[in-house]
Amino acid sequence: MPTHTMRAVRFHEHGGPEVLRYDEVPMPEPGPGEVLVRVHAVGVNPPDWYVRGGLNSMPGKPDAKLVLPAIPGTDVSGVVEAVAPDVDTFAVGDEVFGLLRFPGFDGGAYAEYVAAPASDLARKPAGIDHVHAAGAPMAGLTAWQFLIEAGHDHPSPFQEARHRPTVLDADTKVLVNGAAGGVGHLALQLAKWKGAHVVAVASGAHEAFLSELGADRFIDYTRSRPEELVHDIDLVLDTVGGPGSARFLRTLKRGGAQFPVFLGDFDEAETAKLGVTVSSAQVRANGAQLAELGRLLDAGTVRVAIDSTFALADARAAHERAARGHIRGKIVLTVA
C-alpha cells in the first residue's frame, strides 16, 4: 500500500533561519479526538523561532520533549479533510482555524496537512480569508487570556498566583506597549471592544495604523518616555518585556496592574511601595475562546493586520523578516 506524503518545513538541527528545510514527509493521520486539516495558511509566532533556535524545554509543559527533525508552527487555517470516528464537532469540508497543542512542541503547522485536536479548533469566520484567520490564534488568544478571561486553571509557570484579568470598561485606562505587534494590535482592539481608554506605545511609523484601530492616544517611544507622559493608568499590557519593562510601573495608579507578555525585571519591594501588582500568564490552546474571538473577527469588531506573507517553501525568508523586528501585525505562510 503506498505511503501518502506531503511537503513540510522542518529543522534537523538548531540554528538560524537557514536550518529550515522544505522536506517531503509522511502525511499524518488523525488520532482519537482529532481531524486532518488541509492547511491553507500558517501564522508565524515567536515560539517558532525560539524552538528553531534551541529552546527544548517548554514552560508550563515540563514533560514536553522536542524530537528532531521537527515541524514548527502552531497557528493554522484550513479545511477539514478527514475526521476521527469520535469527533462530531466538525465534518469534512468545514473551514477551521486554531492554535494547536500549545504549550508544547507538537503543533506541526508548517505543513500541507496537520492532524489537529478538535478541541483546539474553531470554525473559521466566514468574513475573513485563511491568511487573516491564520494570523489570529496565538496572538488573539494571548490577548484574550491576559485581558478578558484566562479560561483555564493550569498554574502559571511564571508565578505562584493564578493570573486574573482586570475588568475592562469605560472607566478603565489601558496602556499597550508594543501596540503594533501581533499581540499588541489585537489587545488594543479587545480593550476598545470593552470600552476602555487605550494609550498605544510604538514607533512613530505606526501612529496612523494604531489610530485607525481605535487608540485614544499614541506615544512614539523613540521620541518620548511614556512613564514621563502618562499617569493614573489602570492596566499596562507590555508585549515587549526585557530589562526596561519595570519603567511602566510608574504610569500606574495605586491598585493598578502590569501584565508582561514577555518576562521583564521587576523588584517586589518597588511594586509593593507603588501599591501595584505584576501578573503574567501563558497562552493555551482553547477552541471555545477562539470561537468567541472568531465572532468578533467576523463582525469586523476586531481585525488582524498582516505584516507580510511568504510561501510555505520560503519559511526561511519569513523567519528572516521576523528577525528584523518592527513587525506590524502578523507574518503568515501561505500553502498552495
N, C-alpha and C positions, 0 to 999 in steps of 0.2 A: 504494500500500500504506500503510495507516495507521501512524503512529508511536505506539508504546506509551509512555505516560507514567506517572509516579508522583509522589508527594509527597516532598519532601526539605527539610531545613533547610539554608539557605545563608547566607553573608555576602558581600555585594557590595563591602564596604569594611571596613577595620579599625575597631574601636571596642569599646564596651562591649556588654553583653548585648542592647541594643536593636538592634544591627545584624543579628541573626539573623532571617531571613525564612523563612516556610513557603511554598515555591515548588512549582510544577508543572514537572517536568524530564523529559527523556527517560530511559527505563528503560535501565540498562546491559545489555550483552551480555557473557557470559563469553568471555574470550580463551583462548589456549593455557594449559593448566595451571590454569584457573580454574573455579569453579562460581558459579552465580547463587543467592544466598541471599535468600529472603523473610524479612525481618527481623521478629522479634518483640520484641526489646528491645536497647537500646544502652547501654553503660556510658559514663559521663561521667568524663573524666580531665583532669588539669592541662594536657597539651598542647593540648586542645581550646580552652581559654580563652587560652592563650599565643598560639596561631595566630590566633584571632579578634582578639586584642588588638594584633597587629602582628608577631609572630615570622614571619620569612620566610626564615630560613636554618636548616637542621636539623643540629645536632651529629651527627657520625657519618655524615652523608649529604650531603657538600658539593655534590653535583650535583643535589640535590632542589630543585625550584622550585615555589613556590606561585603558582597561577594563579587569579585572581578572575573570576567568583564561584566560591567553593569550598564543598564539603560537608565539614564537620569530622567527626571521630569515627573511632575505630579498633576499639572493642570491640563485637562483635555476638553475638547468639544468635538462631538462626532455623532455617529448614527449607530444604533444598536444592530449588530449583525447576527448575534445568537444569544440565547438566554438559557441559563441553567434551569433544570426542572423545578427547583424550589423557589424560583423568583416569579412573582406575579405582579410586581410593580411596574415593570417595563416589558415592552414587546418589540419584536424585530421591526425595524423601521423608525422607532422613536428617536428623535433628536435629543441628545443629553449633553450635560456638561458636569464637571466635577473636579474635586481635589482628592486625589487617590492615595489611600493608605498613609496619610500623614498624621503624626510623625512616623517616619520610617524611611527605608531605603528602597522600597519595592514598588514605587509608583509606575515606573516603566513607560512613561508617557511619550518619550521621544521615539515614536514608532508609528508604523502604519496601522497597527491594531494593538489594543491593550485589553487584557482581562481586568475588569473593574468591579469592586464590590458595589452591589446595587445600592447599598445604604449610603455610599459616598456620592451618589449621583442625584441630579435633579433634571427635570425637563428643560431643555434649552429655551429661553424666551423666544417666542416667535418673531418678536420685533427687532432682533439683532442677529447678525451673522455669526458664523462659527469663530471668526477671528476675534471679535469683541467678546464673545462668550468665553473663549479660552483664556482671555486676559483677566477674567473676574474671580475665579475660585479662591486661590490662596490669598491674594491681596484683599479681596472683598470679605472673605471670612475672617482674616486678621482684623480688619477694621471693625467688623461686626462683633467679634468676640471680645475685643478690647472695649468697644464703646456701647454696644447695645445689649448683648446677652452672651455670657461665657458659653452656656449651652452644654456644659459637661462638668463632672465632679472630679476629674482627674487632678491630682495635686500638681502644682506648678513645679517644674524643675529648677526654677529661678528664685523661689521664695517659699517660706513655710506657709504663709497665709494664702487662702484662696483669693484669686483676683475677682473683684466685684466692680462692674462698670458703674460709672457715675450716671445718675439720672440726668438726661438732657432735655431741656425745654427752653421756652422763650427767655427765661431768666438766667440761662447758663452762658458763660463766656468760655469759648474753647480756643486754644492756640494749637495749630498743627504745624510742627516743624518738619521740613521736607515735604511740603504740601503738594508738590508737583509730581512726586513719585507714585509708584504703583499703589501702595497702601495709603499714602497721604491724600491723593486726589479723590479716592473713594471715601476715606474717613471724613474729609471736608464735606462731601455731599450728604453722607449719612447724618452728620451733625446738623446740617441745614435742614434736612428732612424732619428732624426732631424739633426744629425751631430755634436752635442755638445761634448765638452771635459768634462768628468764626473769624479769627485772625490767622492768615496764612503766611508762613515764612518760607521763602525760597529765593532763588537768584532772580534778578530783575527781568531776565528773559521770559519768565513765566507769569508776569503780572497780569497781562490781558487774559491769558488762559485761565488763571485761578479766579479772576474777577467774573469771568463768564460762568464758572462753576458755582458762583454764589458767595465767594469770600467777601466779608464785610470790610475787611481791612487787609492790606498787603504790606509786608515788610521785606525789603531786599536785604538779606543778611550780609551781602558783600559791601553794603554802604552804611548799614546801621546795626547796632546791637539791640536785639529785641528786648533784652532784660532792662535796657535803659529807657525804652519807649512804652512798654506795656506793663500794667499792674492790675491787680484785682481780677486775675484770671481764675476761673473755677477748675479748669482741666487743661493740662498740656498733654498732647499726644506727640511724642517725639519719635519720628520714624528714622532718625539718623543715628542717634546714640553716640558712643565714643566719650572721650575724656571731657569734652565741653558740655555734655548733656546737663550737668548739675546747674549750669548758669540759669536755666529756665525755671528753677525753683523760685528765683527772685521775682518772677512775674506772677506767682500765685498768691491769692488771698489766703488768710488763715482758714484751715479746713479744706483747702484745695488739694488736688492730686496731680501727680505727673505719672503718665503711663509710658515707659520706654519700650518701644517695639524691639530695638536692639539694645543690648546691655550698655549702660553707662556707669560712671563712677559717682557714687553717692555716699555722703557721710551721714550716718544715723544721727549724730549729735546735731548736725546742721538742720536736717529735716525736722527733728523734734523741736529745735529752737524756733523754726519758722512756723511750726504748727501745721505741717503739710504731710502728705503721705506719698510714697512711691510704690507703684504696683505694676507688675508685669504678668504676662500670660504666654502661653504657647498655642498657636493656632492648631486646631484639629479638624480633620475631615468631618463634615456634617451635611448630609444631603438635605435634611429638613430646613436648616438655616439657609442653605444655598437656594432652595426653592423660594424662601421669603425674599431674599435678595433678588432672585430672578424676576419676581413680580415688579419690583422697583425698576429693574432694568427694562422690562417690557413696557412699562408705562412711561419711560423716559425720565423718571424722577432721579435716577442715578444713571450715569453713563460711564463707560470705560474708554479712556483715551489710549490710542495706540501710538507708541513712540516710533516703532518700525516693525516690519515683517521680513522674515527670511524663510526660504525653503528649508524643509527638514534637512536636506543634504548639506545645507550651509549653516548648520548649528554652530560651527566654529566661529563664523562671522558674527552670529548673534551674541555669542559669549564675548567676543572682542568688543562689540558695541556696548555690552553691559559694563565691561571693564573701564570704558572711557567715562562712565558716570554721567551725571546731569540728565537722567532719563526722565522724559515727560510721559507719564502713564506706563504702558506695558510694552515689552518686546514679545512678539509672538512668532512661532514657527508655523508655516503652512504645509499641509500634506496633500500632494496631488491625488 
